[in-house]
Amino acid sequence: MFGFWRLWLLATILALGWALVCFALTGDRGYLRRMRGIARWSGGLLAIVACFWLIFRLLR
């Protein structure tokens, strides 16, 4: 399970870094929208997994 979290965190950091570097180089605000989308998707995934984990722990 911790391998999944590490992979998820690494992928999120790389995607946010990529969007930030692209915005810095081009000045295109579309990359900021992509960063916002990545952050929302990542946060949503974290919330869903955390809810299922909490329910599993409470039922166990």
mmCIF file as Biopython writes it, N, C-alpha, C and O atoms, coordinates in Angstrom:
data_model
#
loop_
_atom_site.group_PDB
_atom_site.id
_atom_site.type_symbol
_atom_site.label_atom_id
_atom_site.label_alt_id
_atom_site.label_comp_id
_atom_site.label_asym_id
_atom_site.label_entity_id
_atom_site.label_seq_id
_atom_site.pdbx_PDB_ins_code
_atom_site.Cartn_x
_atom_site.Cartn_y
_atom_site.Cartn_z
_atom_site.occupancy
_atom_site.B_iso_or_equiv
_atom_site.auth_seq_id
_atom_site.auth_asym_id
_atom_site.pdbx_PDB_model_num
ATOM 1   N N  . MET A ? 1  ? 0.826   -1.195 0.000   1.0 0.0 1  A 1 
ATOM 2   C CA . MET A ? 1  ? 0.000   0.000  0.000   1.0 0.0 1  A 1 
ATOM 3   C C  . MET A ? 1  ? 0.869   1.257  0.000   1.0 0.0 1  A 1 
ATOM 4   O O  . MET A ? 1  ? 0.546   2.242  -0.664  1.0 0.0 1  A 1 
ATOM 5   N N  . PHE A ? 2  ? 1.976   1.216  0.751   1.0 0.0 2  A 1 
ATOM 6   C CA . PHE A ? 2  ? 2.834   2.391  0.795   1.0 0.0 2  A 1 
ATOM 7   C C  . PHE A ? 2  ? 3.527   2.633  -0.540  1.0 0.0 2  A 1 
ATOM 8   O O  . PHE A ? 2  ? 3.849   3.772  -0.877  1.0 0.0 2  A 1 
ATOM 9   N N  . GLY A ? 3  ? 3.758   1.563  -1.302  1.0 0.0 3  A 1 
ATOM 10  C CA . GLY A ? 3  ? 4.321   1.724  -2.633  1.0 0.0 3  A 1 
ATOM 11  C C  . GLY A ? 3  ? 3.399   2.524  -3.532  1.0 0.0 3  A 1 
ATOM 12  O O  . GLY A ? 3  ? 3.856   3.343  -4.329  1.0 0.0 3  A 1 
ATOM 13  N N  . PHE A ? 4  ? 2.091   2.283  -3.404  1.0 0.0 4  A 1 
ATOM 14  C CA . PHE A ? 4  ? 1.107   3.030  -4.180  1.0 0.0 4  A 1 
ATOM 15  C C  . PHE A ? 4  ? 1.163   4.508  -3.825  1.0 0.0 4  A 1 
ATOM 16  O O  . PHE A ? 4  ? 1.151   5.361  -4.712  1.0 0.0 4  A 1 
ATOM 17  N N  . TRP A ? 5  ? 1.224   4.814  -2.540  1.0 0.0 5  A 1 
ATOM 18  C CA . TRP A ? 5  ? 1.250   6.209  -2.108  1.0 0.0 5  A 1 
ATOM 19  C C  . TRP A ? 5  ? 2.512   6.912  -2.577  1.0 0.0 5  A 1 
ATOM 20  O O  . TRP A ? 5  ? 2.467   8.073  -2.986  1.0 0.0 5  A 1 
ATOM 21  N N  . ARG A ? 6  ? 3.632   6.214  -2.519  1.0 0.0 6  A 1 
ATOM 22  C CA . ARG A ? 6  ? 4.879   6.806  -3.002  1.0 0.0 6  A 1 
ATOM 23  C C  . ARG A ? 6  ? 4.806   7.084  -4.500  1.0 0.0 6  A 1 
ATOM 24  O O  . ARG A ? 6  ? 5.223   8.147  -4.961  1.0 0.0 6  A 1 
ATOM 25  N N  . LEU A ? 7  ? 4.280   6.134  -5.250  1.0 0.0 7  A 1 
ATOM 26  C CA . LEU A ? 7  ? 4.140   6.307  -6.690  1.0 0.0 7  A 1 
ATOM 27  C C  . LEU A ? 7  ? 3.187   7.449  -7.006  1.0 0.0 7  A 1 
ATOM 28  O O  . LEU A ? 7  ? 3.467   8.263  -7.885  1.0 0.0 7  A 1 
ATOM 29  N N  . TRP A ? 8  ? 2.073   7.517  -6.304  1.0 0.0 8  A 1 
ATOM 30  C CA . TRP A ? 8  ? 1.098   8.581  -6.492  1.0 0.0 8  A 1 
ATOM 31  C C  . TRP A ? 8  ? 1.721   9.942  -6.185  1.0 0.0 8  A 1 
ATOM 32  O O  . TRP A ? 8  ? 1.539   10.894 -6.944  1.0 0.0 8  A 1 
ATOM 33  N N  . LEU A ? 9  ? 2.451   10.034 -5.079  1.0 0.0 9  A 1 
ATOM 34  C CA . LEU A ? 9  ? 3.079   11.288 -4.692  1.0 0.0 9  A 1 
ATOM 35  C C  . LEU A ? 9  ? 4.134   11.709 -5.709  1.0 0.0 9  A 1 
ATOM 36  O O  . LEU A ? 9  ? 4.211   12.882 -6.074  1.0 0.0 9  A 1 
ATOM 37  N N  . LEU A ? 10 ? 4.935   10.773 -6.160  1.0 0.0 10 A 1 
ATOM 38  C CA . LEU A ? 10 ? 5.969   11.072 -7.147  1.0 0.0 10 A 1 
ATOM 39  C C  . LEU A ? 10 ? 5.348   11.552 -8.462  1.0 0.0 10 A 1 
ATOM 40  O O  . LEU A ? 10 ? 5.808   12.531 -9.049  1.0 0.0 10 A 1 
ATOM 41  N N  . ALA A ? 11 ? 4.310   10.864 -8.916  1.0 0.0 11 A 1 
ATOM 42  C CA . ALA A ? 11 ? 3.648   11.249 -10.161 1.0 0.0 11 A 1 
ATOM 43  C C  . ALA A ? 11 ? 3.005   12.631 -10.040 1.0 0.0 11 A 1 
ATOM 44  O O  . ALA A ? 11 ? 3.063   13.426 -10.978 1.0 0.0 11 A 1 
ATOM 45  N N  . THR A ? 12 ? 2.401   12.915 -8.904  1.0 0.0 12 A 1 
ATOM 46  C CA . THR A ? 12 ? 1.775   14.222 -8.701  1.0 0.0 12 A 1 
ATOM 47  C C  . THR A ? 12 ? 2.816   15.333 -8.680  1.0 0.0 12 A 1 
ATOM 48  O O  . THR A ? 12 ? 2.621   16.380 -9.298  1.0 0.0 12 A 1 
ATOM 49  N N  . ILE A ? 13 ? 3.907   15.112 -7.980  1.0 0.0 13 A 1 
ATOM 50  C CA . ILE A ? 13 ? 4.965   16.118 -7.915  1.0 0.0 13 A 1 
ATOM 51  C C  . ILE A ? 13 ? 5.567   16.362 -9.297  1.0 0.0 13 A 1 
ATOM 52  O O  . ILE A ? 13 ? 5.812   17.507 -9.678  1.0 0.0 13 A 1 
ATOM 53  N N  . LEU A ? 14 ? 5.803   15.285 -10.046 1.0 0.0 14 A 1 
ATOM 54  C CA . LEU A ? 14 ? 6.351   15.447 -11.395 1.0 0.0 14 A 1 
ATOM 55  C C  . LEU A ? 14 ? 5.388   16.193 -12.312 1.0 0.0 14 A 1 
ATOM 56  O O  . LEU A ? 14 ? 5.811   17.053 -13.084 1.0 0.0 14 A 1 
ATOM 57  N N  . ALA A ? 15 ? 4.104   15.873 -12.234 1.0 0.0 15 A 1 
ATOM 58  C CA . ALA A ? 15 ? 3.120   16.542 -13.087 1.0 0.0 15 A 1 
ATOM 59  C C  . ALA A ? 15 ? 2.996   18.025 -12.730 1.0 0.0 15 A 1 
ATOM 60  O O  . ALA A ? 15 ? 2.929   18.873 -13.620 1.0 0.0 15 A 1 
ATOM 61  N N  . LEU A ? 16 ? 2.964   18.336 -11.441 1.0 0.0 16 A 1 
ATOM 62  C CA . LEU A ? 16 ? 2.882   19.740 -11.030 1.0 0.0 16 A 1 
ATOM 63  C C  . LEU A ? 16 ? 4.152   20.497 -11.416 1.0 0.0 16 A 1 
ATOM 64  O O  . LEU A ? 16 ? 4.083   21.643 -11.861 1.0 0.0 16 A 1 
ATOM 65  N N  . GLY A ? 17 ? 5.292   19.867 -11.249 1.0 0.0 17 A 1 
ATOM 66  C CA . GLY A ? 17 ? 6.553   20.492 -11.634 1.0 0.0 17 A 1 
ATOM 67  C C  . GLY A ? 17 ? 6.625   20.751 -13.126 1.0 0.0 17 A 1 
ATOM 68  O O  . GLY A ? 17 ? 7.081   21.808 -13.563 1.0 0.0 17 A 1 
ATOM 69  N N  . TRP A ? 18 ? 6.167   19.769 -13.913 1.0 0.0 18 A 1 
ATOM 70  C CA . TRP A ? 18 ? 6.148   19.929 -15.367 1.0 0.0 18 A 1 
ATOM 71  C C  . TRP A ? 18 ? 5.281   21.127 -15.763 1.0 0.0 18 A 1 
ATOM 72  O O  . TRP A ? 18 ? 5.690   21.952 -16.579 1.0 0.0 18 A 1 
ATOM 73  N N  . ALA A ? 19 ? 4.092   21.214 -15.183 1.0 0.0 19 A 1 
ATOM 74  C CA . ALA A ? 19 ? 3.191   22.318 -15.520 1.0 0.0 19 A 1 
ATOM 75  C C  . ALA A ? 19 ? 3.777   23.657 -15.079 1.0 0.0 19 A 1 
ATOM 76  O O  . ALA A ? 19 ? 3.638   24.656 -15.785 1.0 0.0 19 A 1 
ATOM 77  N N  . LEU A ? 20 ? 4.425   23.683 -13.927 1.0 0.0 20 A 1 
ATOM 78  C CA . LEU A ? 20 ? 5.022   24.923 -13.440 1.0 0.0 20 A 1 
ATOM 79  C C  . LEU A ? 20 ? 6.190   25.371 -14.316 1.0 0.0 20 A 1 
ATOM 80  O O  . LEU A ? 20 ? 6.325   26.558 -14.612 1.0 0.0 20 A 1 
ATOM 81  N N  . VAL A ? 21 ? 7.026   24.436 -14.728 1.0 0.0 21 A 1 
ATOM 82  C CA . VAL A ? 21 ? 8.157   24.773 -15.607 1.0 0.0 21 A 1 
ATOM 83  C C  . VAL A ? 21 ? 7.645   25.257 -16.963 1.0 0.0 21 A 1 
ATOM 84  O O  . VAL A ? 21 ? 8.151   26.236 -17.512 1.0 0.0 21 A 1 
ATOM 85  N N  . CYS A ? 22 ? 6.649   24.571 -17.494 1.0 0.0 22 A 1 
ATOM 86  C CA . CYS A ? 22 ? 6.092   24.992 -18.785 1.0 0.0 22 A 1 
ATOM 87  C C  . CYS A ? 22 ? 5.485   26.385 -18.691 1.0 0.0 22 A 1 
ATOM 88  O O  . CYS A ? 22 ? 5.643   27.187 -19.611 1.0 0.0 22 A 1 
ATOM 89  N N  . PHE A ? 23 ? 4.795   26.684 -17.595 1.0 0.0 23 A 1 
ATOM 90  C CA . PHE A ? 23 ? 4.233   28.027 -17.420 1.0 0.0 23 A 1 
ATOM 91  C C  . PHE A ? 23 ? 5.352   29.060 -17.315 1.0 0.0 23 A 1 
ATOM 92  O O  . PHE A ? 23 ? 5.257   30.139 -17.899 1.0 0.0 23 A 1 
ATOM 93  N N  . ALA A ? 24 ? 6.405   28.737 -16.576 1.0 0.0 24 A 1 
ATOM 94  C CA . ALA A ? 24 ? 7.515   29.674 -16.410 1.0 0.0 24 A 1 
ATOM 95  C C  . ALA A ? 24 ? 8.202   29.957 -17.748 1.0 0.0 24 A 1 
ATOM 96  O O  . ALA A ? 24 ? 8.637   31.080 -18.000 1.0 0.0 24 A 1 
ATOM 97  N N  . LEU A ? 25 ? 8.297   28.940 -18.599 1.0 0.0 25 A 1 
ATOM 98  C CA . LEU A ? 25 ? 8.979   29.117 -19.874 1.0 0.0 25 A 1 
ATOM 99  C C  . LEU A ? 25 ? 8.122   29.820 -20.922 1.0 0.0 25 A 1 
ATOM 100 O O  . LEU A ? 25 ? 8.633   30.606 -21.720 1.0 0.0 25 A 1 
ATOM 101 N N  . THR A ? 26 ? 6.821   29.537 -20.919 1.0 0.0 26 A 1 
ATOM 102 C CA . THR A ? 26 ? 5.967   30.072 -21.979 1.0 0.0 26 A 1 
ATOM 103 C C  . THR A ? 26 ? 5.066   31.221 -21.537 1.0 0.0 26 A 1 
ATOM 104 O O  . THR A ? 26 ? 4.705   32.068 -22.354 1.0 0.0 26 A 1 
ATOM 105 N N  . GLY A ? 27 ? 4.700   31.263 -20.265 1.0 0.0 27 A 1 
ATOM 106 C CA . GLY A ? 27 ? 3.768   32.290 -19.799 1.0 0.0 27 A 1 
ATOM 107 C C  . GLY A ? 27 ? 2.327   31.979 -20.147 1.0 0.0 27 A 1 
ATOM 108 O O  . GLY A ? 27 ? 1.448   32.816 -19.942 1.0 0.0 27 A 1 
ATOM 109 N N  . ASP A ? 28 ? 2.068   30.790 -20.669 1.0 0.0 28 A 1 
ATOM 110 C CA . ASP A ? 28 ? 0.720   30.378 -21.059 1.0 0.0 28 A 1 
ATOM 111 C C  . ASP A ? 28 ? -0.070  29.964 -19.814 1.0 0.0 28 A 1 
ATOM 112 O O  . ASP A ? 28 ? 0.341   29.059 -19.088 1.0 0.0 28 A 1 
ATOM 113 N N  . ARG A ? 29 ? -1.192  30.621 -19.572 1.0 0.0 29 A 1 
ATOM 114 C CA . ARG A ? 29 ? -1.985  30.333 -18.377 1.0 0.0 29 A 1 
ATOM 115 C C  . ARG A ? 29 ? -2.720  28.989 -18.441 1.0 0.0 29 A 1 
ATOM 116 O O  . ARG A ? 29 ? -3.275  28.538 -17.439 1.0 0.0 29 A 1 
ATOM 117 N N  . GLY A ? 30 ? -2.723  28.364 -19.594 1.0 0.0 30 A 1 
ATOM 118 C CA . GLY A ? 30 ? -3.319  27.034 -19.722 1.0 0.0 30 A 1 
ATOM 119 C C  . GLY A ? 30 ? -2.619  26.018 -18.834 1.0 0.0 30 A 1 
ATOM 120 O O  . GLY A ? 30 ? -3.238  25.069 -18.352 1.0 0.0 30 A 1 
ATOM 121 N N  . TYR A ? 31 ? -1.333  26.221 -18.625 1.0 0.0 31 A 1 
ATOM 122 C CA . TYR A ? 31 ? -0.598  25.317 -17.746 1.0 0.0 31 A 1 
ATOM 123 C C  . TYR A ? 31 ? -1.014  25.484 -16.288 1.0 0.0 31 A 1 
ATOM 124 O O  . TYR A ? 31 ? -0.981  24.527 -15.514 1.0 0.0 31 A 1 
ATOM 125 N N  . LEU A ? 32 ? -1.405  26.701 -15.918 1.0 0.0 32 A 1 
ATOM 126 C CA . LEU A ? 32 ? -1.915  26.901 -14.555 1.0 0.0 32 A 1 
ATOM 127 C C  . LEU A ? 32 ? -3.245  26.177 -14.378 1.0 0.0 32 A 1 
ATOM 128 O O  . LEU A ? 32 ? -3.515  25.629 -13.309 1.0 0.0 32 A 1 
ATOM 129 N N  . ARG A ? 33 ? -4.074  26.173 -15.414 1.0 0.0 33 A 1 
ATOM 130 C CA . ARG A ? 33 ? -5.334  25.427 -15.346 1.0 0.0 33 A 1 
ATOM 131 C C  . ARG A ? 33 ? -5.060  23.931 -15.239 1.0 0.0 33 A 1 
ATOM 132 O O  . ARG A ? 33 ? -5.769  23.216 -14.531 1.0 0.0 33 A 1 
ATOM 133 N N  . ARG A ? 34 ? -4.035  23.462 -15.937 1.0 0.0 34 A 1 
ATOM 134 C CA . ARG A ? 34 ? -3.661  22.050 -15.824 1.0 0.0 34 A 1 
ATOM 135 C C  . ARG A ? 34 ? -3.180  21.729 -14.420 1.0 0.0 34 A 1 
ATOM 136 O O  . ARG A ? 34 ? -3.492  20.666 -13.884 1.0 0.0 34 A 1 
ATOM 137 N N  . MET A ? 35 ? -2.417  22.645 -13.818 1.0 0.0 35 A 1 
ATOM 138 C CA . MET A ? 35 ? -1.961  22.431 -12.436 1.0 0.0 35 A 1 
ATOM 139 C C  . MET A ? 35 ? -3.156  22.337 -11.490 1.0 0.0 35 A 1 
ATOM 140 O O  . MET A ? 35 ? -3.187  21.488 -10.599 1.0 0.0 35 A 1 
ATOM 141 N N  . ARG A ? 36 ? -4.129  23.208 -11.690 1.0 0.0 36 A 1 
ATOM 142 C CA . ARG A ? 36 ? -5.316  23.178 -10.843 1.0 0.0 36 A 1 
ATOM 143 C C  . ARG A ? 36 ? -6.081  21.868 -11.018 1.0 0.0 36 A 1 
ATOM 144 O O  . ARG A ? 36 ? -6.560  21.286 -10.046 1.0 0.0 36 A 1 
ATOM 145 N N  . GLY A ? 37 ? -6.191  21.414 -12.259 1.0 0.0 37 A 1 
ATOM 146 C CA . GLY A ? 37 ? -6.861  20.140 -12.520 1.0 0.0 37 A 1 
ATOM 147 C C  . GLY A ? 37 ? -6.126  18.962 -11.897 1.0 0.0 37 A 1 
ATOM 148 O O  . GLY A ? 37 ? -6.751  18.064 -11.332 1.0 0.0 37 A 1 
ATOM 149 N N  . ILE A ? 38 ? -4.808  18.965 -12.001 1.0 0.0 38 A 1 
ATOM 150 C CA . ILE A ? 38 ? -4.017  17.895 -11.394 1.0 0.0 38 A 1 
ATOM 151 C C  . ILE A ? 38 ? -4.184  17.903 -9.884  1.0 0.0 38 A 1 
ATOM 152 O O  . ILE A ? 38 ? -4.327  16.846 -9.268  1.0 0.0 38 A 1 
ATOM 153 N N  . ALA A ? 39 ? -4.168  19.096 -9.278  1.0 0.0 39 A 1 
ATOM 154 C CA . ALA A ? 39 ? -4.327  19.194 -7.827  1.0 0.0 39 A 1 
ATOM 155 C C  . ALA A ? 39 ? -5.715  18.725 -7.395  1.0 0.0 39 A 1 
ATOM 156 O O  . ALA A ? 39 ? -5.845  18.037 -6.382  1.0 0.0 39 A 1 
ATOM 157 N N  . ARG A ? 40 ? -6.741  19.085 -8.140  1.0 0.0 40 A 1 
ATOM 158 C CA . ARG A ? 40 ? -8.102  18.643 -7.785  1.0 0.0 40 A 1 
ATOM 159 C C  . ARG A ? 40 ? -8.244  17.135 -7.931  1.0 0.0 40 A 1 
ATOM 160 O O  . ARG A ? 40 ? -8.802  16.477 -7.053  1.0 0.0 40 A 1 
ATOM 161 N N  . TRP A ? 41 ? -7.746  16.582 -9.030  1.0 0.0 41 A 1 
ATOM 162 C CA . TRP A ? 41 ? -7.829  15.143 -9.259  1.0 0.0 41 A 1 
ATOM 163 C C  . TRP A ? 41 ? -7.067  14.395 -8.173  1.0 0.0 41 A 1 
ATOM 164 O O  . TRP A ? 41 ? -7.549  13.394 -7.642  1.0 0.0 41 A 1 
ATOM 165 N N  . SER A ? 42 ? -5.901  14.874 -7.855  1.0 0.0 42 A 1 
ATOM 166 C CA . SER A ? 42 ? -5.067  14.234 -6.853  1.0 0.0 42 A 1 
ATOM 167 C C  . SER A ? 42 ? -5.729  14.309 -5.475  1.0 0.0 42 A 1 
ATOM 168 O O  . SER A ? 42 ? -5.748  13.325 -4.736  1.0 0.0 42 A 1 
ATOM 169 N N  . GLY A ? 43 ? -6.261  15.461 -5.140  1.0 0.0 43 A 1 
ATOM 170 C CA . GLY A ? 43 ? -6.955  15.612 -3.860  1.0 0.0 43 A 1 
ATOM 171 C C  . GLY A ? 43 ? -8.210  14.767 -3.781  1.0 0.0 43 A 1 
ATOM 172 O O  . GLY A ? 43 ? -8.517  14.199 -2.733  1.0 0.0 43 A 1 
ATOM 173 N N  . GLY A ? 44 ? -8.938  14.679 -4.885  1.0 0.0 44 A 1 
ATOM 174 C CA . GLY A ? 44 ? -10.135 13.838 -4.920  1.0 0.0 44 A 1 
ATOM 175 C C  . GLY A ? 44 ? -9.801  12.372 -4.743  1.0 0.0 44 A 1 
ATOM 176 O O  . GLY A ? 44 ? -10.485 11.653 -4.015  1.0 0.0 44 A 1 
ATOM 177 N N  . LEU A ? 45 ? -8.745  11.931 -5.411  1.0 0.0 45 A 1 
ATOM 178 C CA . LEU A ? 45 ? -8.306  10.547 -5.259  1.0 0.0 45 A 1 
ATOM 179 C C  . LEU A ? 45 ? -7.898  10.267 -3.822  1.0 0.0 45 A 1 
ATOM 180 O O  . LEU A ? 45 ? -8.240  9.224  -3.267  1.0 0.0 45 A 1 
ATOM 181 N N  . LEU A ? 46 ? -7.173  11.189 -3.226  1.0 0.0 46 A 1 
ATOM 182 C CA . LEU A ? 46 ? -6.752  11.040 -1.837  1.0 0.0 46 A 1 
ATOM 183 C C  . LEU A ? 46 ? -7.957  10.966 -0.907  1.0 0.0 46 A 1 
ATOM 184 O O  . LEU A ? 46 ? -7.979  10.142 0.006   1.0 0.0 46 A 1 
ATOM 185 N N  . ALA A ? 47 ? -8.951  11.809 -1.123  1.0 0.0 47 A 1 
ATOM 186 C CA . ALA A ? 47 ? -10.146 11.810 -0.274  1.0 0.0 47 A 1 
ATOM 187 C C  . ALA A ? 47 ? -10.934 10.504 -0.410  1.0 0.0 47 A 1 
ATOM 188 O O  . ALA A ? 47 ? -11.398 9.953  0.588   1.0 0.0 47 A 1 
ATOM 189 N N  . ILE A ? 48 ? -11.083 10.012 -1.632  1.0 0.0 48 A 1 
ATOM 190 C CA . ILE A ? 48 ? -11.822 8.762  -1.844  1.0 0.0 48 A 1 
ATOM 191 C C  . ILE A ? 48 ? -11.116 7.591  -1.186  1.0 0.0 48 A 1 
ATOM 192 O O  . ILE A ? 48 ? -11.747 6.793  -0.493  1.0 0.0 48 A 1 
ATOM 193 N N  . VAL A ? 49 ? -9.823  7.483  -1.396  1.0 0.0 49 A 1 
ATOM 194 C CA . VAL A ? 49 ? -9.070  6.371  -0.804  1.0 0.0 49 A 1 
ATOM 195 C C  . VAL A ? 49 ? -9.073  6.475  0.714   1.0 0.0 49 A 1 
ATOM 196 O O  . VAL A ? 49 ? -9.200  5.460  1.400   1.0 0.0 49 A 1 
ATOM 197 N N  . ALA A ? 50 ? -8.935  7.687  1.250   1.0 0.0 50 A 1 
ATOM 198 C CA . ALA A ? 50 ? -8.949  7.872  2.698   1.0 0.0 50 A 1 
ATOM 199 C C  . ALA A ? 50 ? -10.307 7.483  3.293   1.0 0.0 50 A 1 
ATOM 200 O O  . ALA A ? 50 ? -10.365 6.887  4.368   1.0 0.0 50 A 1 
ATOM 201 N N  . CYS A ? 51 ? -11.394 7.819  2.599   1.0 0.0 51 A 1 
ATOM 202 C CA . CYS A ? 51 ? -12.728 7.437  3.097   1.0 0.0 51 A 1 
ATOM 203 C C  . CYS A ? 51 ? -12.898 5.923  3.121   1.0 0.0 51 A 1 
ATOM 204 O O  . CYS A ? 51 ? -13.384 5.371  4.108   1.0 0.0 51 A 1 
ATOM 205 N N  . PHE A ? 52 ? -12.504 5.248  2.042   1.0 0.0 52 A 1 
ATOM 206 C CA . PHE A ? 52 ? -12.606 3.799  2.025   1.0 0.0 52 A 1 
ATOM 207 C C  . PHE A ? 52 ? -11.722 3.161  3.085   1.0 0.0 52 A 1 
ATOM 208 O O  . PHE A ? 52 ? -12.126 2.192  3.727   1.0 0.0 52 A 1 
ATOM 209 N N  . TRP A ? 53 ? -10.516 3.696  3.277   1.0 0.0 53 A 1 
ATOM 210 C CA . TRP A ? 53 ? -9.614  3.163  4.296   1.0 0.0 53 A 1 
ATOM 211 C C  . TRP A ? 53 ? -10.215 3.344  5.689   1.0 0.0 53 A 1 
ATOM 212 O O  . TRP A ? 53 ? -10.149 2.435  6.516   1.0 0.0 53 A 1 
ATOM 213 N N  . LEU A ? 54 ? -10.797 4.509  5.946   1.0 0.0 54 A 1 
ATOM 214 C CA . LEU A ? 54 ? -11.404 4.780  7.243   1.0 0.0 54 A 1 
ATOM 215 C C  . LEU A ? 54 ? -12.603 3.864  7.498   1.0 0.0 54 A 1 
ATOM 216 O O  . LEU A ? 54 ? -12.761 3.334  8.598   1.0 0.0 54 A 1 
ATOM 217 N N  . ILE A ? 55 ? -13.437 3.683  6.489   1.0 0.0 55 A 1 
ATOM 218 C CA . ILE A ? 55 ? -14.599 2.783  6.629   1.0 0.0 55 A 1 
ATOM 219 C C  . ILE A ? 55 ? -14.120 1.353  6.895   1.0 0.0 55 A 1 
ATOM 220 O O  . ILE A ? 55 ? -14.658 0.664  7.763   1.0 0.0 55 A 1 
ATOM 221 N N  . PHE A ? 56 ? -13.125 0.921  6.157   1.0 0.0 56 A 1 
ATOM 222 C CA . PHE A ? 56 ? -12.575 -0.423 6.361   1.0 0.0 56 A 1 
ATOM 223 C C  . PHE A ? 56 ? -12.030 -0.585 7.782   1.0 0.0 56 A 1 
ATOM 224 O O  . PHE A ? 56 ? -12.244 -1.616 8.419   1.0 0.0 56 A 1 
ATOM 225 N N  . ARG A ? 57 ? -11.324 0.436  8.274   1.0 0.0 57 A 1 
ATOM 226 C CA . ARG A ? 57 ? -10.751 0.356  9.616   1.0 0.0 57 A 1 
ATOM 227 C C  . ARG A ? 57 ? -11.846 0.360  10.687  1.0 0.0 57 A 1 
ATOM 228 O O  . ARG A ? 57 ? -11.714 -0.316 11.706  1.0 0.0 57 A 1 
ATOM 229 N N  . LEU A ? 58 ? -12.918 1.112  10.465  1.0 0.0 58 A 1 
ATOM 230 C CA . LEU A ? 58 ? -13.993 1.163  11.455  1.0 0.0 58 A 1 
ATOM 231 C C  . LEU A ? 58 ? -14.812 -0.127 11.465  1.0 0.0 58 A 1 
ATOM 232 O O  . LEU A ? 58 ? -15.289 -0.543 12.520  1.0 0.0 58 A 1 
ATOM 233 N N  . LEU A ? 59 ? -14.982 -0.760 10.314  1.0 0.0 59 A 1 
ATOM 234 C CA . LEU A ? 59 ? -15.756 -2.002 10.242  1.0 0.0 59 A 1 
ATOM 235 C C  . LEU A ? 59 ? -14.968 -3.206 10.722  1.0 0.0 59 A 1 
ATOM 236 O O  . LEU A ? 59 ? -15.551 -4.228 11.085  1.0 0.0 59 A 1 
ATOM 237 N N  . ARG A ? 60 ? -13.691 -3.097 10.727  1.0 0.0 60 A 1 
ATOM 238 C CA . ARG A ? 60 ? -12.833 -4.194 11.108  1.0 0.0 60 A 1 
ATOM 239 C C  . ARG A ? 60 ? -12.733 -4.305 12.559  1.0 0.0 60 A 1 
ATOM 240 O O  . ARG A ? 60 ? -12.039 -5.188 13.064  1.0 0.0 60 A 1 
#
